């Protein structure tokens, strides 16, 4: 049967009207369903979307450098014990605490090579390990001209009871000076949270050429550029003088598991927070690289 032009136009109009009616009904049903669906609260959304910037301890490598060697053991304590013994005990406890906290890639760095060559070897080893953080573990003393003499267990020993407390050192010549200072701050505040205080004596004129600049007075962080293990490492690096073993009272405390446990807890807290901050910084950097400002796009490609 032949269809006239008028009939064809009427048919087209009817089809369009029916299509519009179907679309309108579908749209209305979609809106009603969306309005009736329960909405997740902001807390539920936060729980459902874990932070992509969270610290991943299993991927974060800490190198714990045990200061000195058995043959060159560092300072001798007020009771005649080599510093190396204190360094080894504390570093081992810190490593155990970090591993238990999930930092399974933590490495205890030991060397038998005497300084100065051994210091360069330590930095080179940390660089080869591609560490995320380097921490040198030491215990403090004072210059020889500040030592006093006493007798202990039938032997003449040396002491100075004036300057208890920890000290943290960074080098401005480290490849990541900002990261070193940031971790030093976190570590100092974590030690203080454990009831420990830093020693201010490195700022005093009596230290002569060993006098250091206090770069973070809130946390007890000093600047010591020439420390090879801080200067030559390519990752954030600090040296911790955990306490004075030439101070007769503090030495006894430093020898206890309780003090080592407090320092270890501070280390775990500081490393965890530093790891999280580095993860967040990397995440923000990736976002900045991906997100191109609209004005930049306009200048680059012109208006569309």
Sine and cosine of phi, psi and omega as CSV:
sin_phi,cos_phi,sin_psi,cos_psi,sin_omega,cos_omega
0.00,0.00,0.73,-0.68,0.00,-1.00
-0.97,0.26,0.63,-0.78,0.02,-1.00
-0.92,-0.38,0.79,-0.62,-0.01,-1.00
-0.97,0.24,0.25,-0.97,0.03,-1.00
-0.87,0.49,-0.62,0.78,-0.01,-1.00
-0.92,0.40,-0.67,0.74,0.00,-1.00
-0.91,0.42,-0.63,0.78,0.00,-1.00
-0.89,0.45,-0.62,0.79,0.02,-1.00
-0.92,0.40,-0.66,0.75,0.02,-1.00
-0.90,0.44,-0.61,0.79,0.00,-1.00
-0.92,0.40,-0.66,0.75,0.01,-1.00
-0.89,0.45,-0.67,0.74,0.01,-1.00
-0.89,0.46,-0.65,0.76,-0.01,-1.00
-0.91,0.41,-0.64,0.77,0.01,-1.00
-0.90,0.44,-0.69,0.73,0.02,-1.00
-0.89,0.47,-0.67,0.74,0.00,-1.00
-0.89,0.45,-0.65,0.76,0.01,-1.00
-0.91,0.41,-0.64,0.77,0.02,-1.00
-0.90,0.44,-0.67,0.74,0.01,-1.00
-0.90,0.45,-0.64,0.77,0.00,-1.00
-0.89,0.45,-0.67,0.74,0.02,-1.00
-0.88,0.47,-0.71,0.71,0.01,-1.00
-0.88,0.47,-0.66,0.75,-0.02,-1.00
-0.89,0.45,-0.68,0.73,0.01,-1.00
-0.90,0.44,-0.68,0.73,0.00,-1.00
-0.88,0.47,-0.69,0.72,-0.02,-1.00
-0.90,0.44,-0.68,0.73,-0.01,-1.00
-0.89,0.45,-0.68,0.73,0.02,-1.00
-0.90,0.44,-0.62,0.78,0.01,-1.00
-0.89,0.45,-0.71,0.70,0.00,-1.00
-0.89,0.45,-0.69,0.73,-0.01,-1.00
-0.90,0.44,-0.65,0.76,0.01,-1.00
-0.91,0.41,-0.65,0.76,0.00,-1.00
-0.92,0.40,-0.63,0.78,-0.01,-1.00
-0.92,0.38,-0.54,0.84,-0.04,-1.00
-0.99,0.11,-0.27,0.96,-0.05,-1.00
-0.96,0.29,0.64,-0.77,0.02,-1.00
-0.93,0.38,0.66,-0.75,-0.01,-1.00
-0.98,-0.18,0.66,-0.75,0.03,-1.00
-0.95,0.31,0.64,-0.77,0.06,-1.00
-0.95,0.32,0.22,-0.98,0.02,-1.00
-0.88,0.48,-0.58,0.81,0.01,-1.00
-0.92,0.40,-0.66,0.75,0.01,-1.00
-0.91,0.42,-0.63,0.77,0.03,-1.00
-0.90,0.43,-0.62,0.79,0.02,-1.00
-0.91,0.42,-0.61,0.79,0.01,-1.00
-0.94,0.35,-0.61,0.79,-0.05,-1.00
-0.96,0.26,-0.30,0.95,-0.03,-1.00
-0.86,-0.51,1.00,0.09,-0.01,-1.00
-0.88,0.47,0.52,-0.86,-0.04,-1.00
-0.91,0.41,0.78,-0.62,0.04,-1.00
-0.97,0.24,-0.15,0.99,-0.04,-1.00
-0.99,-0.17,0.22,0.97,-0.04,-1.00
-0.93,0.38,0.52,-0.85,0.07,-1.00
-0.91,0.40,0.67,-0.74,0.10,-0.99
-0.91,-0.42,1.00,-0.04,-0.10,-1.00
-0.82,0.57,-0.58,0.82,-0.05,-1.00
-0.90,0.43,-0.35,0.94,-0.01,-1.00
-0.98,-0.18,-0.04,1.00,-0.13,-0.99
-0.97,-0.24,0.89,-0.45,-0.07,-1.00
-0.99,-0.17,0.83,-0.56,0.09,-1.00
-0.95,-0.31,0.75,-0.66,0.11,-0.99
-0.96,-0.27,0.86,-0.52,0.05,-1.00
-0.98,-0.22,0.94,-0.33,-0.04,-1.00
-1.00,0.00,0.90,-0.43,0.02,-1.00
-0.98,0.19,0.93,-0.37,-0.09,-1.00
-0.90,0.43,0.65,-0.76,0.07,-1.00
0.96,0.27,-0.13,-0.99,-0.05,-1.00
-0.65,-0.76,0.24,-0.97,0.05,-1.00
-0.86,0.52,-0.57,0.82,-0.02,-1.00
-0.99,0.11,-0.49,0.87,0.06,-1.00
-0.85,-0.53,0.99,0.16,-0.28,-0.96
-0.99,0.11,0.06,1.00,-0.01,-1.00
1.00,0.08,-0.50,-0.86,-0.04,-1.00
-0.93,0.38,0.42,-0.91,0.13,-0.99
-0.96,-0.28,0.79,-0.62,-0.11,-0.99
-0.94,0.34,0.15,-0.99,0.01,-1.00
-0.88,0.48,-0.40,0.92,0.02,-1.00
-0.97,-0.26,0.25,0.97,0.13,-0.99
1.00,0.07,0.32,0.95,-0.02,-1.00
-0.98,-0.21,0.73,-0.68,0.00,-1.00
-0.90,0.43,0.59,-0.81,0.03,-1.00
-0.83,0.55,-0.60,0.80,-0.05,-1.00
-0.82,0.58,-0.58,0.81,0.01,-1.00
-0.90,0.45,-0.71,0.71,0.04,-1.00
-0.90,0.44,-0.69,0.72,-0.01,-1.00
-0.87,0.50,-0.70,0.71,-0.05,-1.00
-0.90,0.43,-0.71,0.71,-0.02,-1.00
-0.89,0.46,-0.73,0.68,-0.05,-1.00
-0.92,0.39,-0.70,0.71,-0.01,-1.00
-0.87,0.48,-0.64,0.77,0.02,-1.00
-0.90,0.44,-0.66,0.75,0.02,-1.00
-0.92,0.39,-0.65,0.76,0.02,-1.00
-0.90,0.44,-0.68,0.74,0.03,-1.00
-0.87,0.50,-0.72,0.69,0.01,-1.00
-0.85,0.53,-0.69,0.73,-0.01,-1.00
-0.90,0.43,-0.66,0.75,0.01,-1.00
-0.92,0.40,-0.67,0.75,0.02,-1.00
-0.89,0.46,-0.68,0.73,0.03,-1.00
-0.90,0.45,-0.47,0.88,0.02,-1.00
-0.99,0.12,0.02,1.00,0.05,-1.00
0.96,-0.29,-0.12,0.99,0.00,-1.00
-1.00,0.08,0.93,0.36,-0.17,-0.99
-0.94,0.35,-0.30,0.96,-0.04,-1.00
-1.00,0.01,0.14,0.99,0.01,-1.00
-0.87,0.49,0.69,-0.73,-0.06,-1.00
-0.86,-0.51,0.69,-0.72,0.13,-0.99
-1.00,-0.07,0.90,-0.44,-0.08,-1.00
-0.99,-0.14,0.87,-0.49,0.00,-1.00
-0.82,-0.58,0.53,-0.85,0.11,-0.99
-0.54,-0.84,0.56,-0.83,0.06,-1.00
-0.99,-0.11,-0.10,1.00,-0.05,-1.00
-0.98,0.20,0.79,-0.62,-0.03,-1.00
-0.95,0.32,0.39,-0.92,0.09,-1.00
-0.94,0.33,0.40,-0.91,0.10,0.99
-0.99,0.11,-0.33,0.95,-0.07,-1.00
-0.85,0.52,-0.65,0.76,-0.03,-1.00
-0.88,0.48,-0.50,0.86,0.00,-1.00
-0.92,0.38,-0.65,0.76,0.04,-1.00
-0.92,0.38,-0.59,0.81,0.04,-1.00
-0.90,0.44,-0.62,0.78,0.02,-1.00
-0.89,0.46,-0.74,0.68,0.01,-1.00
-0.89,0.46,-0.67,0.74,0.00,-1.00
-0.90,0.44,-0.63,0.78,0.02,-1.00
-0.90,0.44,-0.69,0.72,0.02,-1.00
-0.88,0.47,-0.63,0.77,0.02,-1.00
-0.92,0.40,-0.65,0.76,0.02,-1.00
-0.91,0.42,-0.56,0.83,0.01,-1.00
-0.96,0.26,-0.12,0.99,-0.01,-1.00
0.81,0.58,0.74,0.67,-0.05,-1.00
-0.93,0.36,0.45,-0.89,0.10,-0.99
-1.00,-0.02,-0.35,0.94,-0.06,-1.00
-0.38,-0.92,0.68,-0.73,0.00,-1.00
-0.87,-0.49,0.78,-0.62,0.01,-1.00
-0.76,-0.65,0.90,-0.44,0.07,-1.00
-1.00,-0.01,0.77,-0.64,-0.06,-1.00
-0.97,-0.23,0.85,-0.52,0.01,-1.00
-0.65,-0.76,0.16,-0.99,0.14,-0.99
-0.76,-0.65,0.57,-0.82,-0.27,-0.96
-1.00,-0.03,0.34,-0.94,0.12,-0.99
-0.61,-0.79,-0.35,-0.94,0.08,-1.00
-0.70,-0.72,0.29,-0.96,0.08,-1.00
-0.85,0.53,0.46,-0.89,-0.06,-1.00
-0.82,0.57,-0.57,0.82,-0.07,-1.00
-0.95,0.32,-0.16,0.99,0.06,-1.00
-0.98,-0.21,0.05,1.00,-0.04,-1.00
-0.99,0.13,0.54,-0.84,0.13,-0.99
-0.89,-0.45,0.30,-0.96,-0.08,-1.00
-0.94,-0.35,0.63,-0.77,0.15,-0.99
-0.53,-0.85,0.16,-0.99,0.00,-1.00
-0.94,-0.35,0.76,-0.65,0.02,-1.00
-0.68,-0.73,0.79,-0.61,0.01,-1.00
0.79,0.62,0.63,0.78,0.05,-1.00
0.98,0.18,0.13,0.99,0.00,-1.00
-0.84,-0.55,0.54,-0.84,0.09,-1.00
-0.98,0.20,0.83,-0.56,0.02,-1.00
-0.81,-0.58,0.11,-0.99,-0.03,-1.00
-0.83,-0.56,0.53,-0.85,-0.05,-1.00
-0.50,-0.87,0.24,-0.97,0.22,-0.98
-0.44,-0.90,0.91,-0.41,-0.09,-1.00
-1.00,-0.07,0.20,0.98,-0.17,-0.99
-1.00,0.05,-0.40,0.92,-0.22,-0.97
-0.77,-0.64,0.93,0.36,0.09,-1.00
-0.97,0.25,0.28,-0.96,0.09,-1.00
0.87,-0.49,0.28,-0.96,0.01,-1.00
-1.00,0.03,0.21,-0.98,0.15,-0.99
-0.52,-0.85,0.63,-0.78,0.01,-1.00
-0.88,-0.48,0.70,-0.71,-0.03,-1.00
-0.85,-0.52,0.61,-0.80,0.14,-0.99
-0.76,-0.65,0.26,-0.97,0.07,-1.00
-0.87,-0.49,0.74,-0.67,0.07,-1.00
-0.93,0.36,-0.22,0.98,0.00,-1.00
-1.00,-0.07,0.04,1.00,0.09,-1.00
-0.92,0.38,0.49,-0.87,-0.04,-1.00
-0.89,0.45,-0.43,0.90,0.02,-1.00
-0.75,-0.66,0.96,0.29,-0.05,-1.00
-0.88,0.47,-0.66,0.75,-0.01,-1.00
-0.89,0.45,-0.68,0.74,0.04,-1.00
-0.91,0.42,-0.61,0.79,0.03,-1.00
-0.89,0.45,-0.71,0.70,0.01,-1.00
-0.91,0.41,-0.63,0.77,0.00,-1.00
-0.89,0.45,-0.71,0.71,0.03,-1.00
-0.93,0.37,-0.64,0.77,0.05,-1.00
-0.83,0.55,-0.65,0.76,0.04,-1.00
-0.90,0.45,-0.73,0.68,-0.01,-1.00
-0.88,0.48,-0.66,0.75,-0.01,-1.00
-0.92,0.40,-0.69,0.72,0.01,-1.00
-0.87,0.48,-0.70,0.72,0.01,-1.00
-0.92,0.39,-0.56,0.83,0.03,-1.00
-0.93,0.36,-0.61,0.79,0.07,-1.00
-0.90,0.43,-0.65,0.76,0.03,-1.00
-0.91,0.42,-0.58,0.82,0.05,-1.00
-0.91,0.42,-0.37,0.93,0.07,-1.00
-1.00,-0.01,0.16,0.99,0.05,-1.00
1.00,0.06,0.24,0.97,-0.03,-1.00
-0.98,-0.22,0.47,-0.89,-0.03,-1.00
-0.81,-0.58,0.42,-0.91,0.02,-1.00
-1.00,-0.03,0.38,-0.93,0.03,-1.00
-1.00,0.00,0.72,-0.69,0.00,-1.00
-1.00,-0.06,0.09,1.00,-0.20,-0.98
-0.94,0.34,-0.28,0.96,0.03,-1.00
-0.93,0.36,-0.24,0.97,0.05,-1.00
-1.00,0.02,-0.15,0.99,-0.15,-0.99
-0.99,0.10,0.57,-0.82,0.02,-1.00
-0.85,0.53,-0.47,0.88,-0.02,-1.00
-0.89,0.45,-0.25,0.97,0.03,-1.00
-0.99,0.16,-0.16,0.99,0.06,-1.00
0.79,0.62,-0.82,-0.57,-0.07,-1.00
-0.96,0.29,-0.14,0.99,0.06,-1.00
-1.00,-0.03,0.07,1.00,0.03,-1.00
-0.92,0.39,0.65,-0.76,-0.07,-1.00
-0.79,-0.61,0.43,-0.90,0.05,-1.00
-0.99,0.16,0.78,-0.63,0.06,-1.00
-1.00,0.08,0.96,-0.28,-0.09,-1.00
-1.00,-0.05,-0.26,0.97,0.05,-1.00
-0.61,-0.79,1.00,-0.04,-0.06,-1.00
-0.94,0.33,-0.34,0.94,0.02,-1.00
-0.97,0.24,-0.46,0.89,-0.12,-0.99
-0.88,-0.48,-0.17,0.99,-0.01,-1.00
0.98,0.17,0.69,0.72,-0.01,-1.00
-0.95,-0.30,0.80,-0.60,-0.01,-1.00
-0.93,-0.36,0.39,-0.92,0.06,-1.00
-0.99,-0.16,0.79,-0.61,0.05,-1.00
-0.58,-0.81,1.00,0.04,-0.16,-0.99
-0.90,0.45,-0.56,0.83,-0.19,-0.98
-0.99,0.12,0.00,1.00,0.04,-1.00
-0.93,0.37,0.92,-0.39,-0.15,-0.99
-0.85,0.53,-0.68,0.73,-0.08,-1.00
-0.92,0.39,-0.34,0.94,0.08,-1.00
-1.00,-0.06,-0.58,0.81,-0.07,-1.00
-0.95,0.32,-0.60,0.80,-0.15,-0.99
-0.99,-0.16,-0.10,1.00,0.02,-1.00
-0.99,0.13,0.54,-0.84,-0.07,-1.00
-0.99,-0.11,0.05,1.00,0.02,-1.00
-0.87,-0.49,0.21,-0.98,0.10,-1.00
-0.80,0.60,0.69,-0.72,-0.11,-0.99
-0.57,-0.82,0.67,-0.74,0.09,-1.00
-0.70,-0.71,0.40,-0.92,0.17,-0.99
-0.89,-0.45,0.81,-0.58,-0.01,-1.00
-0.97,-0.25,0.87,-0.50,0.27,-0.96
-1.00,-0.01,0.98,-0.22,-0.21,-0.98
-0.93,0.36,-0.40,0.92,-0.01,-1.00
0.15,-0.99,0.17,-0.99,-0.06,-1.00
-1.00,-0.03,0.88,-0.47,0.06,-1.00
-1.00,-0.07,0.00,1.00,0.11,-0.99
-1.00,-0.03,-0.21,0.98,0.12,-0.99
-1.00,0.08,0.86,-0.51,-0.17,-0.98
-0.89,0.45,-0.57,0.82,0.01,-1.00
-0.97,0.24,-0.73,0.68,-0.04,-1.00
-0.93,0.38,-0.55,0.84,0.04,-1.00
-0.84,0.54,-0.69,0.72,0.00,-1.00
-0.88,0.47,-0.62,0.79,0.04,-1.00
-0.93,0.38,-0.66,0.75,-0.02,-1.00
-0.90,0.45,-0.41,0.91,-0.03,-1.00
-0.99,0.14,-0.11,0.99,-0.09,-1.00
-1.00,-0.02,0.55,-0.84,0.11,-0.99
-0.86,0.51,-0.53,0.85,-0.02,-1.00
-0.89,0.46,-0.70,0.71,0.02,-1.00
-0.93,0.38,-0.66,0.75,0.03,-1.00
-0.89,0.45,-0.57,0.82,0.03,-1.00
-0.91,0.41,-0.64,0.76,0.02,-1.00
-0.91,0.40,-0.67,0.75,0.03,-1.00
-0.92,0.40,-0.65,0.76,0.02,-1.00
-0.89,0.46,-0.67,0.74,0.04,-1.00
-0.88,0.47,-0.64,0.77,0.05,-1.00
-0.90,0.44,-0.65,0.76,0.03,-1.00
-0.87,0.49,-0.73,0.68,-0.01,-1.00
-0.87,0.49,-0.69,0.72,0.00,-1.00
-0.89,0.46,-0.70,0.71,-0.04,-1.00
-0.93,0.37,-0.70,0.72,0.00,-1.00
-0.90,0.43,-0.66,0.75,0.01,-1.00
-0.88,0.48,-0.70,0.71,-0.01,-1.00
-0.93,0.36,-0.62,0.78,0.02,-1.00
-0.91,0.41,-0.68,0.73,0.04,-1.00
-0.85,0.53,-0.70,0.71,0.01,-1.00
-0.90,0.44,-0.64,0.77,-0.01,-1.00
-0.92,0.39,-0.59,0.80,0.02,-1.00
-0.93,0.36,-0.63,0.78,0.04,-1.00
-0.89,0.45,-0.68,0.74,0.01,-1.00
-0.90,0.43,-0.64,0.77,0.00,-1.00
-0.90,0.43,-0.66,0.75,0.03,-1.00
-0.91,0.42,-0.63,0.78,0.01,-1.00
-0.90,0.44,-0.72,0.70,0.01,-1.00
-0.89,0.45,-0.61,0.79,0.01,-1.00
-0.90,0.43,-0.66,0.75,0.03,-1.00
-0.90,0.44,-0.65,0.76,0.01,-1.00
-0.89,0.45,-0.68,0.73,-0.01,-1.00
-0.90,0.44,-0.57,0.82,0.01,-1.00
-0.94,0.33,-0.58,0.81,-0.04,-1.00
-0.98,0.19,-0.68,0.74,-0.07,-1.00
-0.98,0.19,0.91,-0.41,0.04,-1.00
-0.98,-0.21,0.85,-0.53,-0.01,-1.00
-0.84,0.55,0.59,-0.81,-0.06,-1.00
-0.87,0.49,-0.62,0.79,0.01,-1.00
-0.88,0.47,-0.60,0.80,0.03,-1.00
-0.91,0.42,-0.69,0.72,0.03,-1.00
-0.86,0.50,-0.64,0.77,-0.02,-1.00
-0.90,0.43,-0.69,0.73,0.00,-1.00
-0.91,0.41,-0.62,0.79,-0.11,-0.99
-0.96,0.27,-0.67,0.74,-0.13,-0.99
-0.91,-0.40,-0.19,0.98,-0.03,-1.00
0.99,0.14,0.18,-0.98,-0.01,-1.00
-0.95,0.33,0.58,-0.82,0.00,-1.00
-0.96,-0.27,0.00,0.00,0.00,0.00
